[in-house]
Amino acid sequence: MNTLPFEIESDLDVDYAAVHPQLCGVGGNRVMEDVLRSAEDDPDTLVIVGACEPEAQQKLFQKLFRKTGFNQDHFVAVDIRDATNEGILERLRERIEERVQPREKRH
């Protein structure tokens, strides 16, 4: 069993983590649609997705963004290809810090 979701929830400031084998497939799109709909009304919620190249993620999920009305500014794509769990955690941590620090400076 992959321990990555547990590690993410334990080590990073996130509400929950989920793993899906293929977000760009039919089942993965359903998961993404549910996540985007549940997050769309909260201006402080970021949806962080570790998958393929960030530009590819943006293109793959365009239809879902339009369908759900999700604010794309709250979508954070992270390239986790060829990374170990430790590498994935580090990449996620870096992107979270990049997104959160500018918000904190505004206050």
C-alpha positions as CSV (number, residue, x, y, z in Angstrom):
1,M,0.0,0.0,0.0
2,N,1.3,3.5,-0.9
3,T,1.8,5.6,2.2
4,L,1.9,8.9,0.3
5,P,-1.6,10.2,1.3
6,F,-0.7,9.6,4.9
7,E,2.7,11.3,4.5
8,I,1.1,14.3,2.8
9,E,-1.6,14.7,5.5
10,S,1.0,14.3,8.2
11,D,3.8,16.5,6.9
12,L,1.9,19.2,5.0
13,D,-0.8,21.7,5.9
14,V,-3.5,20.1,3.9
15,D,-7.1,19.0,4.7
16,Y,-6.9,15.7,2.9
17,A,-5.0,13.8,0.2
18,A,-6.2,11.3,-2.4
19,V,-4.5,9.1,-4.9
20,H,-5.9,8.1,-8.2
21,P,-4.1,6.1,-10.8
22,Q,-5.2,8.2,-13.8
23,L,-6.8,11.6,-13.2
24,C,-7.1,12.2,-16.9
25,G,-9.3,9.0,-17.3
26,V,-13.0,8.8,-16.8
27,G,-12.9,7.8,-13.1
28,G,-10.2,10.4,-12.4
29,N,-12.3,13.2,-14.0
30,R,-15.2,12.2,-11.8
31,V,-13.0,12.5,-8.7
32,M,-11.6,15.9,-10.0
33,E,-15.1,17.2,-10.7
34,D,-16.2,16.3,-7.1
35,V,-13.1,18.0,-5.6
36,L,-13.5,21.1,-7.7
37,R,-17.2,21.4,-6.9
38,S,-16.6,21.0,-3.2
39,A,-13.8,23.7,-3.3
40,E,-15.4,26.2,-5.6
41,D,-17.2,28.3,-2.9
42,D,-14.2,28.6,-0.6
43,P,-11.9,31.4,-1.7
44,D,-9.1,30.2,0.6
45,T,-9.0,26.6,-0.7
46,L,-6.4,25.5,-3.2
47,V,-6.7,22.3,-5.2
48,I,-3.2,20.9,-5.5
49,V,-2.7,18.1,-8.1
50,G,0.5,16.1,-8.4
51,A,0.5,14.5,-11.9
52,C,2.0,15.1,-15.3
53,E,3.4,18.4,-16.6
54,P,1.5,21.4,-15.2
55,E,0.7,22.8,-18.7
56,A,-0.8,19.4,-19.7
57,Q,-2.9,19.4,-16.5
58,Q,-4.3,22.8,-17.2
59,K,-5.3,21.6,-20.7
60,L,-6.7,18.3,-19.5
61,F,-8.9,19.9,-16.8
62,Q,-10.2,22.9,-18.8
63,K,-13.5,21.3,-19.5
64,L,-13.9,20.5,-15.8
65,F,-13.0,24.0,-14.8
66,R,-15.7,25.4,-17.1
67,K,-18.3,22.7,-16.1
68,T,-17.8,23.3,-12.3
69,G,-17.1,27.1,-12.4
70,F,-13.9,26.5,-10.4
71,N,-11.6,29.5,-10.2
72,Q,-8.4,28.3,-12.0
73,D,-6.3,30.7,-9.9
74,H,-6.9,28.2,-7.1
75,F,-5.6,25.2,-9.0
76,V,-2.0,24.3,-8.4
77,A,-0.5,21.8,-10.8
78,V,2.7,20.0,-9.7
79,D,4.8,17.7,-11.9
80,I,5.6,14.6,-9.9
81,R,6.8,12.4,-12.8
82,D,9.7,10.2,-11.9
83,A,9.7,11.1,-8.3
84,T,9.8,9.0,-5.1
85,N,7.3,9.7,-2.3
86,E,10.0,11.8,-0.7
87,G,10.5,13.8,-3.9
88,I,6.8,14.2,-4.3
89,L,6.5,15.6,-0.7
90,E,9.3,18.1,-1.4
91,R,7.7,19.3,-4.7
92,L,4.3,19.7,-3.1
93,R,5.8,21.5,-0.1
94,E,7.6,23.9,-2.4
95,R,4.5,24.7,-4.4
96,I,2.4,25.2,-1.2
97,E,5.0,27.5,0.2
98,E,5.1,29.5,-3.1
99,R,1.3,29.9,-3.0
100,V,0.8,30.6,0.7
101,Q,3.6,33.0,1.4
102,P,2.4,35.7,-1.0
103,R,-1.0,35.5,0.6
104,E,0.4,36.0,4.0
105,K,2.4,39.0,3.0
106,R,-0.8,40.8,1.8
107,H,-2.2,40.9,5.4
